[in-house]
């Protein structure tokens, strides 16, 4: 296997997020591309793909329709994302109340629907042309990129990226554009899948690895690498916390049958207190499936 060789890999090495000498093959392919391999930095724990050339400039803008999210359309797609949308909107509510809010990579706009009544101003970035047009039809202000928006003069108090950052081929550059979009004291919120997910690491669940590694997820971050990226872009007071999106029943089903959906297949194994306790246990062990980072734009440059 050839070591990864692309500009984004060089950026990771140059900024100390991975070490070339401790990079090793981790999984032979992603689920949708047999020609894309998965590597892991043994020192940092960061997981990355060996190539990114399959994600070109027009990869996302050119995708047709809303089938990227759900072939049945927005309403059905929002059913699938509702639990996450509600969690995110609830978590954001105090941060964005009466403030100017920007959701980057908004997709179907589920979070926008929930926060529009409480934010002073709501806008979005969505590169997929048909999704953007659909959201504009619903009355939302939608831009094609953060870079485009920097020239508008509009500034925001809070910007979010929910499972978007891991798709970016120029992540540091994108964060720097977002930094420009925020007023001083403004905050960025970045939610990503976690490289130390218990099913990937502690449980070493091969069926899950085959399922979860994907050609669009160019990197899986650790707490340290995610925090470092925000700091490199100029954000301060960066705080990273663990979140567990999938409950104990999901993990038990993966380990028993090697497939997803255990939370729906085994509802009798769902319990609020048990799921919360399991999530807290994974968080203490740094094994959650998700990380959320919050950074602040310095008050005085």
N, C-alpha and C positions, 0 to 999 in steps of 0.2 A: 504493500500500500504506500502510495506517495504521500508525503507530508502536505498538508494544506498549503496553498500558495496563491494568495490574492491580497489585494490592497487592504481589505478589512482585517484579514489575519495579521498583516504587518502592523496595523494600528493597535491591535490587541497586544502584540508582543512589545511594541515600542512604548506603550503606556503601562507595562508591567501587569496587565490583566491575565496574561498567560505566559508561560515560559516554554520556548521552543524545545528545550532539552527534556522537558517532562511531558511532552505531548505524545499520546499513544492512541492507537486505534481502539475504539470502544464498541462500535456496532457496524456491521458490514454495509448496511444500506438503510435508507429511509423508506417509509411505507409506500411512497408513490414514485420513487426514482431509484432503480437498482444501481445507477451510476453515481449516486451521491453517498459518500461514507460519513460516518459520525466518529469524531475524535474527542478525546477528553484530556484536559491538562491535569495531571496527577497532583501537581502542587496546589493549584487554585480550585480545582473542581469544576471549572468552566467547561461546558460541552459545546462543540461547534461543528459545523459541516466543513468538509474538505474543499468545497467549491460553492460559489455563489453566482456564477455566470448565468444560471437559469432564471434568475430574478433580474430582468432588465428594467430599464426606465419605464417602459410601457406595460409591464407585467400586470399591475393592478388596474391602471386606468382602462385597459383594453378588455377586461373581463366582462362578459356579456350578462345582462339581466341581473336579477337578484339571486340566481341559483348558487352563487358563492356562499350565501347564508342559508337559503331554503328555496327549493324549486317551486314551492307553493305560494311564495310571496312574503311580504313583510309581516302580515298578521301571524302566520304560522311560524315564521322565523323568530318573532318576539316571544312566542310561547317557550321556545327552547332556551332563550337567553334571559327569561324573566327573573329567575332566582338570582342570577348574577347582577342583573340591572337593578333590582331592588336593593341588594346588598350594597352595591356601589353608591346608589343615590342616597341611601340612608347614611352611609359613612361620610358622604360629601356634604350633607345637608347644612351643617353648621358652618363649614368652610366657605360655602358659596352663597349663603343667604344674603341677598341684596348686593351681590357682586357680579362681575363680568366673567363668564365661564366659557371655556373653549374645550371641546372634546375632539381629540385628534385621532383619526381612524375610527370614526363613529359608527361605521357600518349601517345598520338599520335604524340607528338613532334611539334605541330603547332608553338609554340614560337621559337623552335630551327630553324625551316625553315626561320623565319623572321629575326633572329638576327645573323645567321651564317655569312652573308656577312660583318658585322661590328665588331664582336668580334674577339679578337686575337685567342681564343681557346674556343670551345664549347663542353660541355659534359653533360651527364644526369644521373640521377638515376631513374630507373623504375623497380619495383619488379615483375611486371607481365611478365612472361617469354616470351610469344609469342610477346607481344608488344616490349619488349627489343630486341628480335631477328630481328623483322621487322625493327627497327630503326638502328640496326647495319648493316643490309643489305643496308640501305641508306647512310652508311658511317659515322654514328654517334658513338662516344665513349659512351657506356652505361654501367653502373654499377648497381648491384642489390640492394645495400644499401649504405647509407652514411657511416655506420660503416666499411663496406668492403673497401670503398674508402680511409678511413683514413690511412690504412696500405700501400697505394700505394706510398705515398710521394708526390703526386700531390696536389698542392694548388691552390686556386681560389681567384679572386678579388670580385666576386659577386655570391651569391647563392640565388635561388628563390624557393618558395613553393607556388604554385597557387592552392588554394582550396585543400590542402594536409594535412595541420597541424591538421585540425579537425578530420582526419581519424586515427591519431596516438594513439596507446594505451600507448606508453611511450614517450610523447611529450617532456619532459624536457631532457631526455637522448638523444633523436634525435637531439634536438637543440645543445646539448653539442658536439655531433659528428660533426655537421655542423660548429660549432665554431672552432673546430680543423682543418677543411678543408680550412679555410680562412686564407689568409696572414694577417699580422697586417695591420689595416686600411681597411680591406675588409668589405663588407656589406652584410647583409642578408635582403631579402624582403619576407614578409609573407602576403599572401592575404587569408582572411577567410570570411565565412558568419557571419553576425552580429547578436548577440542575441537581439539587440534592433530594429531590422528591423520593420519598421512602420506597416507592415501587421501582424506581430506577436504581437506587443505591443500596439501602439496607436490605430490601427484600430481593433485589436482583431478579425481578420478574421479567423473564425473557419475552413472553407474549406481550407484556405492556410496553417493553422497549420497541418491539416490532410495530406496535400500534401507535405509540406517541411520537416517535421520531418522524419528522415531516420535512419535506424540501423547503417549505416556507419558513420554518423555524430555524433561522440561521445560527442562533446561539441560545443556550440555556444558561442563565446567570446564577451566580451565588450572591449572598448578601454583600460580600466585599466588592465583587466586580460591578454590581449594579450601583452601589454607593459611589465607587470610584468614577464611573462614567458621568454621573451627575456632577460630581465635584470638578471633573475635567472641563465640563461645559460651563462652569462658573457658579453653580449652585452651592449654597452653604447650609449648615445645620441639617444635613441629610440624615434621615431616619429610615431604617428599613425594618419592616415587620413581616412575619410569616402569616399566611392565611391558608387554611385548608378548605378547598372548594368541595372535595368529594369525601363522603363520610366513611365510617368503618365498614359498612355493608359493601361499599364499592370495592374496598381493598380485599375484603374476605372473598368476594366473588372472583376478583382477578387471581388471587392466590389459589383458589379452589378449581376454577374452570378456565382461567386464562382469557377472560373476556370482559367487556365493559358493561355498565348498566346495573351493577349489583344493587344500587340504592332503589331502583325501580323493581327489580326482580325479587328482592327480599325485603319488602317494606316492613315485615315483622321484626326485622333487625335494626330498624330505625328508632332512635330515641334521642330527643333533644339533649338531655343531660349527658348521655353516653357519647353522642357525636361531638358535643362541646368539649368533653373531657379528653376524647381522643385527639381532637384538633389541638388542644393545649399541650398534650403530651408530645405530639409531633413538632409543635413550635419550639418547645424547650430543647428538643433534640436536633433542631434545625433540619427537619425532614418534611416540612410542609410541601404541598404541590405548587404553591404560589407565593410570590414575594410582592410586597407593595413598598415603594420608596417614595418619600416626600422630601422635596428640597425647596429652598427659598432663594429668591433673587435678592442679593445683598442690598440693603437700604441705601448705602452710599458707595458708589463705584470706586 
